[in-house]
Amino acid sequence: MSRTSIPLDSETKARLDESKRDDETWDEFLLRIVAATGDGMSPGTLSEDEAEDAMDIVREGRDR
């Protein structure tokens, strides 16, 4: 099995830590989150306004 690293800023990591269960690996946690929210690959998951709002949040985070 291959492994990868995903760079995160400390605020994002802290927020993820709050949601992760003590008895699960990071891989199990991320699979649980994806299963709960959908795979993000389906067209139309977000409206254009929702997608733009999400991108604004990402851009603000990058600017910090």
N, C-alpha and C positions, 0 to 999 in steps of 0.2 A: 504494500500500500504506500502511495506517495504522501508526502507531507508538504505543507506550505505554511508560510507565515503571512499574517495580515497586520500591517501597521495600524495602530489605533492611537488616538490621543488619550491622555489619562482620564479625561472626563467621560469619554465614550466607554473606556474600559471599566470605570467605576460604575457606570449605569448598567453595563452588562453583568458585572459581578453581583449586583443587587438582585438580578433576575435568575441567575444560575443557581441551581440546587447543589447542595454540598455533595450529594451522592452521584452526580453526573459529570462526565468528562465535558470538555469544551465542545467536542464534536457532537456528543449527545445533546447538549444544550442547543447548539445551533440547528441541528436537525429538528428538535422540538419546536423551536421558534419558527422555522420555515414551514413546518407542517401546520402550525397554528395560524399562520398568516398567509399561507399560500406560497407557491414557489416563485411568485413575482414574474413568471414567464408568460402568463396569460395576458393577451392584449386586452386593454380596457379595464385593467385592475384599478387604476386611478383615473379620475376625470382629469382633463387638462388643467383645471384650476388646482386640484389636489397635487398633481405632479409638479406644477410650477411652485406651489407652496413648499413642497418637499425639497425641491432644488434650491429654493431661497435659503432654507435652513442649512443645507449642506454648504452653500456658498458662504453663509455667515460663519459657520464653524471653521471653514478654511481660512477666512480672513483673520480669525483670532490669533 
